[in-house]
């Protein structure tokens, strides 16, 4: 049997997983690393750290699997967006990677927003506004603050581009990852010349544009030797992590939505065409499937529950350490004792501002309506319901844009919670499906690689072969009216507090 390697280039860790042709994970390794924060606004990482983590993870996977290197036929990549690497003419990094979380380019983002305007930026790039994390802002900052590096830079690369070059010697990128550079025209699928001219970047400094799931080339002989593989391994263009996650969940047709409740809440809705709606300002991204798009939103997610656990659930944490039971499982059991609607307790989960569809950086977290009756389990469930309300508000916004939702595929750590999945189904009125393979992003990357080498005929074929549902959660009709009332209260609470957020 032949095998596929999937490389998930995450923010604080790299995952390497070996899949067989049916999508079964044969072995996996996670290698963590600590980000470098020179200041409150700066977030960096030495580029070699990524490569060394990849090599270590790959060695562990190959040793654990026992698979012969010659049987590894493809390599696919799932990548974090916006992390920028400045390289010389040979592809060697000139400085640390500027990680996507980096916010140093605040003045430059404001300057670009003032010059181009958010309306033009949105209609051209699909991104609702220019922010410091976008590579365009970072490159302008580099030009102003590190002119010697800017002058020496021959290639501006995202992290997937860098790995593809290091593996194959070729400079190649793909649409799903470059959406949020703010210098790619998502409608016409060309570089946005006006933006490139302003930030003084020549198209020759950018990689060649391909579609996701295209064959780039075999491993360079010297790289294959370094990695313990052979040049039988062919590297394919990958995709943005959330696009890969959508593929790995089978979210490839309109009407399907995937939600990933990790630290953040990410929602992807597949669309057949680019949809730009100024009213709702939901970002439009290019999918990992040619000429397919996705509405892609982010907002605060599971980090709210983690915040509550860390600060208010010491008893659960101690119980967990003594019983070897996940503290979140203990919190799940507590939430199950609380009726739907939390007896009037409602939460706004905006601990770091509200992103889509509110787009209000000044929004705050709120617990409203608690009385002497309400105990800790009510607050736990209220957080779960708040995230479900946030998902539903995005689904409403999608419907306003003409994007209907027939089902929701649930990914991320939140998908392991049976009570949370049921709450999401009850609030949305849609069936929630969890996936047999929880590593949907890595599976999506493997599917792209499999398609590139002909192991599968198409992405649709790959989904049919490799993606399977673990469990379905159907909406409970008994909770329909309760959640209709609670969701209405959630929306009114936010609107009524907007003036207070502005004052704060």
GIQUI-V813185 format. One record per backbone hydrogen bond with DSSP energy under -1.0 kcal/mol. NH is the residue of the N-H (numbers start at 1). CO is the residue of the C=O. If there is no record, write none. Layout:
nh=NH co=CO
nh=NH co=CO
This chain:
nh=3 co=71
nh=4 co=19
nh=5 co=74
nh=6 co=17
nh=7 co=76
nh=8 co=15
nh=9 co=78
nh=10 co=8
nh=10 co=13
nh=14 co=31
nh=15 co=8
nh=16 co=29
nh=17 co=6
nh=18 co=27
nh=19 co=4
nh=20 co=24
nh=23 co=20
nh=26 co=18
nh=29 co=16
nh=31 co=14
nh=33 co=12
nh=36 co=44
nh=44 co=36
nh=45 co=97
nh=49 co=46
nh=51 co=47
nh=52 co=48
nh=53 co=49
nh=54 co=50
nh=55 co=51
nh=56 co=52
nh=57 co=53
nh=58 co=54
nh=59 co=55
nh=60 co=56
nh=61 co=57
nh=62 co=58
nh=63 co=59
nh=64 co=60
nh=65 co=61
nh=66 co=62
nh=71 co=68
nh=72 co=69
nh=73 co=3
nh=73 co=71
nh=74 co=3
nh=75 co=234
nh=76 co=5
nh=78 co=7
nh=79 co=239
nh=80 co=9
nh=84 co=98
nh=85 co=157
nh=87 co=155
nh=88 co=92
nh=91 co=88
nh=94 co=86
nh=97 co=45
nh=98 co=84
nh=99 co=43
nh=102 co=99
nh=103 co=41
nh=109 co=105
nh=110 co=106
nh=111 co=107
nh=112 co=108
nh=113 co=109
nh=114 co=110
nh=115 co=111
nh=116 co=112
nh=117 co=113
nh=121 co=117
nh=122 co=118
nh=123 co=119
nh=124 co=120
nh=125 co=121
nh=126 co=122
nh=134 co=131
nh=136 co=181
nh=138 co=134
nh=139 co=135
nh=140 co=136
nh=141 co=137
nh=142 co=138
nh=143 co=139
nh=144 co=140
nh=145 co=141
nh=146 co=142
nh=150 co=146
nh=151 co=147
nh=152 co=148
nh=153 co=149
nh=154 co=87
nh=155 co=87
nh=156 co=205
nh=157 co=85
nh=162 co=158
nh=163 co=159
nh=164 co=160
nh=165 co=161
nh=166 co=162
nh=167 co=163
nh=168 co=164
nh=169 co=165
nh=173 co=208
nh=178 co=174
nh=181 co=178
nh=185 co=190
nh=186 co=124
nh=189 co=185
nh=190 co=185
nh=192 co=183
nh=193 co=191
nh=196 co=192
nh=197 co=193
nh=198 co=194
nh=199 co=195
nh=201 co=196
nh=205 co=202
nh=206 co=203
nh=208 co=171
nh=210 co=173
nh=213 co=237
nh=216 co=235
nh=217 co=235
nh=219 co=233
nh=220 co=167
nh=224 co=220
nh=225 co=221
nh=226 co=222
nh=227 co=223
nh=229 co=224
nh=233 co=230
nh=234 co=73
nh=235 co=217
nh=236 co=75
nh=237 co=214
nh=239 co=77
nh=241 co=79
nh=244 co=240
nh=245 co=241
nh=246 co=242
nh=247 co=243
nh=248 co=244
nh=249 co=245
nh=250 co=247
nh=251 co=246
nh=252 co=250
nh=256 co=253
nh=257 co=407
nh=258 co=268
nh=259 co=409
nh=260 co=266
nh=261 co=411
nh=262 co=260
nh=262 co=264
nh=265 co=299
nh=266 co=260
nh=267 co=297
nh=268 co=258
nh=269 co=295
nh=270 co=256
nh=271 co=293
nh=281 co=277
nh=284 co=126
nh=285 co=294
nh=287 co=292
nh=292 co=289
nh=293 co=271
nh=294 co=285
nh=295 co=269
nh=296 co=283
nh=297 co=267
nh=299 co=265
nh=301 co=263
nh=302 co=262
nh=303 co=263
nh=304 co=301
nh=306 co=302
nh=307 co=303
nh=308 co=304
nh=309 co=305
nh=310 co=306
nh=311 co=307
nh=312 co=308
nh=313 co=309
nh=317 co=313
nh=318 co=314
nh=319 co=315
nh=320 co=316
nh=321 co=317
nh=322 co=318
nh=323 co=319
nh=324 co=320
nh=330 co=326
nh=331 co=327
nh=332 co=328
nh=333 co=329
nh=334 co=330
nh=335 co=331
nh=336 co=332
nh=337 co=334
nh=338 co=335
nh=342 co=339
nh=344 co=341
nh=345 co=342
nh=346 co=368
nh=348 co=366
nh=351 co=349
nh=353 co=350
nh=354 co=360
nh=356 co=298
nh=358 co=355
nh=359 co=355
nh=360 co=354
nh=363 co=360
nh=366 co=348
nh=368 co=346
nh=374 co=371
nh=378 co=375
nh=379 co=375
nh=380 co=376
nh=381 co=377
nh=382 co=378
nh=383 co=379
nh=384 co=380
nh=385 co=381
nh=386 co=382
nh=387 co=383
nh=388 co=384
nh=389 co=385
nh=390 co=386
nh=391 co=387
nh=392 co=388
nh=393 co=389
nh=394 co=390
nh=395 co=391
nh=396 co=392
nh=397 co=393
nh=398 co=394
nh=399 co=395
nh=400 co=396
nh=401 co=397
nh=402 co=399
nh=403 co=398
nh=406 co=255
nh=407 co=255
nh=408 co=431
nh=409 co=257
nh=410 co=433
nh=411 co=259
nh=414 co=261
nh=415 co=412
nh=416 co=413
nh=417 co=414
nh=421 co=417
nh=422 co=418
nh=423 co=419
nh=424 co=420
nh=425 co=421
nh=426 co=422
nh=427 co=423
nh=428 co=424
nh=429 co=425
nh=432 co=473
nh=433 co=408
nh=434 co=471
nh=436 co=468
nh=440 co=438
nh=443 co=439
nh=444 co=440
nh=445 co=441
nh=446 co=442
nh=447 co=443
nh=448 co=444
nh=449 co=445
nh=450 co=446
nh=451 co=447
nh=452 co=448
nh=453 co=449
nh=454 co=451
nh=455 co=450
nh=456 co=450
nh=462 co=458
nh=463 co=459
nh=464 co=460
nh=465 co=461
nh=466 co=462
nh=467 co=463
nh=470 co=434
nh=471 co=434
nh=473 co=432
nh=479 co=476
nh=480 co=477
nh=483 co=479
nh=484 co=480
nh=485 co=481
nh=486 co=482
nh=487 co=483
nh=488 co=484
nh=489 co=485
nh=490 co=486
nh=491 co=487
nh=492 co=488
nh=493 co=489
nh=494 co=490
nh=495 co=491
nh=496 co=492
nh=497 co=493
nh=501 co=497
nh=502 co=498
nh=503 co=499
nh=504 co=500
